[in-house]
Amino acid sequence: MMEIFRIMDEMEQMVKNGKKVPLMSDKVFIESHRFLDRLDRIRAILPEDLETARLLLAEKERIVKEACAEAETVMEQSRDHVARMVDDNEITRNAMKVAEDIIAKAEQVAQDIRRDADDYADGLLSHMEIVLKKGLDAVQQGKEALRQE
């Protein structure tokens, strides 16, 4: 990802250091083959970054499924525990309380894991979105500069 920023910096320098077109203050000459080479390098790097984002989403889904499975296991254990304690009314009330606490805790743990996974994925995707937007902006500016020559 840092490579994309470095290439975009090079492209920016090419535009800034380009020779000004006489009588057209905002137009510059740049070496199109160098500029297009940088675009090709960005295109080569972007699929890697997109694959990284896809892998992060898959990891998030795996974590959420794992948390749900763990919560289900805890809930099943709680149900078994409650069923064994039905004999005595006082024990049954205590068991129900413990089971509810365990279920609530399991649901909270699953919710926390889901939230953390969502936050992590959201942060990475937001970063990827910024990088991709900057890359797209640079490409569009380059294309516009080439069209105006």
Secondary structure, DSSP 8 states (H G I E B T S, - for coil): -HHHHHHHHHHHHHHHTSEEETTEEEEEE--HHHHHHHHHHHHHHHHHHHHHHHHHHHHHHHHHHHHHHHHHHHHHHHHHHHHHTTTSHHHHHHHHHHHHHHHHHHHHHHHHHHHHHHHHHHHHHHHHHHHHHHHHHHHHHHHHHHHH-
